[in-house]
Amino acid sequence: MSATRLLVLGVVRGYGSAHGYLVGTDLVSWGADEWANVKWGSIYHALKQLTKEGCLSESLVPPARTDYRLTDKGEVEYLRLLRDALRLPDVRPDTLGAGLALLPSLTRAEAIGLLRQRLEALEGKRDSARGLRESWGRPTHVKELFGLWEHTAAGDAAWTRGLVERLESGEYPMMGEPGSPGPAGSWHDPSLGRHP
């Protein structure tokens, strides 16, 4: 799964129609060039590839600008990528970061449900790693690997549990709530896109 793909779909979706430079400046303003390794070339490549796949449509705006819009297929792909980024514990950190940046695209209930699925999977990974560490024989030093897996899964589970609690307590405006970035196509004010 590509964080760039998810982010590009999310920004185009947010504006309803966006050109490559707008998508890029938004993502750079979010710091995605650092935490998701998003580069200008990868943004334009994603726009072209997503158009080729039918997830985006393009239109020429004179004199020489191309605007992109999400298609129905693109909406399905966007929501699939976003949901997977939040619920699957094995996604890369940049993909989870993209999912978190676009979290308000979901209702509070759906986001909590996806994160609970993530938490359940992480707790299973933690318990499995603990079992391997405790039952491991020889060579004995290999159990350090299982200890690392246990520690990593436990830390990720603790963070996920905290996010679920924050969402349950009403933190962060989510889809359909006052102050949320709004539905697809509602980022007419560029400042909304800068803070999804």
N, C-alpha and C positions, 0 to 999 in steps of 0.2 A: 504494500500500500504506500502511496506517495503522499507525503505531507503537502507538497507543492500542489498536487492535483486537488486535494481537499480544499486547500486555502484559496486557490484560483476559483474553483466552483463557488465557494462560500462568498467571496467578494463580488463576483459577477451576480450571484443570486441576491446579495444584499442590495445592490444598486438597481437591479432589474436589467440594466444595460450599462456596460462599462468597456472602456478601451484599455489596452495593455498598460499604458502609462499610469492610469488611475489605479489599476490592480496592483502594479508594482509599487507605487508610492504608498499606498495603504499598507501593503505587506512590510515594506521597509520601516514605515512609521511604527508598526507593531513590534519591530525587532526580529521579524521572521528570518531576515538574512543571517541573523546570529543563531537563534535557537532552532531553526528548521533548515538552515543552510540554503535558503531560497535565494537564487540569483536571477538577475534580469533575464538572462538567456533561458533559464528553466521556466520562467513565467511565460515567455512568448512561445516556447516549445509546448508547454502544457495547453495554452490557448489553441494552438494549431492542432495538436493531437486530439483534444477534447472536441474540437469542431469536426475533425475527420471522423471521430467515433459517433457523432450525432448527439453529443451531450450539450454542445453549444451551437448556436447559429450565429452567423456573422453578417454584418451589413456595412457597406462603405458609406462613410459620412464625409462629404466633400470638405476640404480638398483631398485629403489622403489619409483619413483616420478610419480604422476598422473598429466597430463596436460589436460586442458579444452579448448574447442573451442566453439564458438557460433554457433548454428544451425540456419537455416532459421527461425524456430519458435522462437528461442532466440532473433534474430534480431527484429522480430515483437514485441515481449514482451518488449525488451529494449526500443524501440522507443515509444511504448504505455506508459510505465511507465515514461519515460523522459518527454514526451509531457504533460501527466497529472500532473506531478510534477510542471510544469511551468504554466499551464493554470488554474488549479483549486485552488481557494483560500482557500478551506477547508482542504487541505492536511496538515499533521503535519509539523512542522518546520524542522525536520530532513530530511523529504522527499523533501521539497523545497530546502534545503541545498544540497542534493544529485543531484537534478536537476541543480542547479547552478554550482556545481562542474563539471558536464558533459555538460554544456551549449554549448561548442564549437563543440559538435557532430552534431549540427544543423546548417543549413545555417542562415545567419543573418536575411533574410526575414522570415523564418519560426519561429525563436526565437521571433522576434518582433511581429509577428502575434499571437503567443501563449500568450505572455505577455499582449498584448492588450485585449485578451479574459479575462485574469485574472483581468486586470484593470476594464473592464466593469462589471464583476461580483462583484468586491469589491465596486465599486461605487454604485451598486444596493443594496448591503448589508448595506453600510453606510446610504443611503437614507431611506431604510426600518427601520433601527434602529432609525434614527432621527424621523421618523414618529411615531414609537411606543413611543419614549420618550416624544414627544410633545403632544400625544393624551392620554397618560396613566392617569387613574383616581386614584383608591385606590387599595392597599396601596401605598402612594406616593413615598416611598423610593425605590420601585421596579424600578422606572424609572432610577435609577442609573445604573442598569444592562444594560439597553438599551443605556445609555450614554457611558458605557464602550465599548459596541459593536460598537457604532458609531465611537468612538475615535480609536479603534483598526483597524477597516476597513479603516478609513480615513488615518491613518498612513501607513498601508500596501499599500494603493492606491498611496500615495505620493512616497513611495519607488519604487513601480513598475513603476510609470510614469517616475521617474528619470532613472531607468535602461533602459527603452525603449528609452529615449532621448540619453543616453550614447551609446546604440547600434546603433541608427540612425546616430549618429555623427561619427561612425566608431571605437569606442573603442572595444577592445578585438578581437583578430583574431578568426574568425569563420570558419566553415567547408568550404573548398575550397579556402580559402584566404591565402596569404603568412603569415607564422608564426603560423598557426593553428596547433593543434596536429595531424591533418591529418585524413584520412579515417580509417575505421576499419582495424586493423592489422598493423598499421604504427608505433606503439610505440616500435620500435626495440631498440631505445636508452632509457634505463630506466629513464633517466632524463625527457623524455617527459611524461611518465606516472605519474611522481611525480608532474607535474604541468599541469593537463588537461586543 
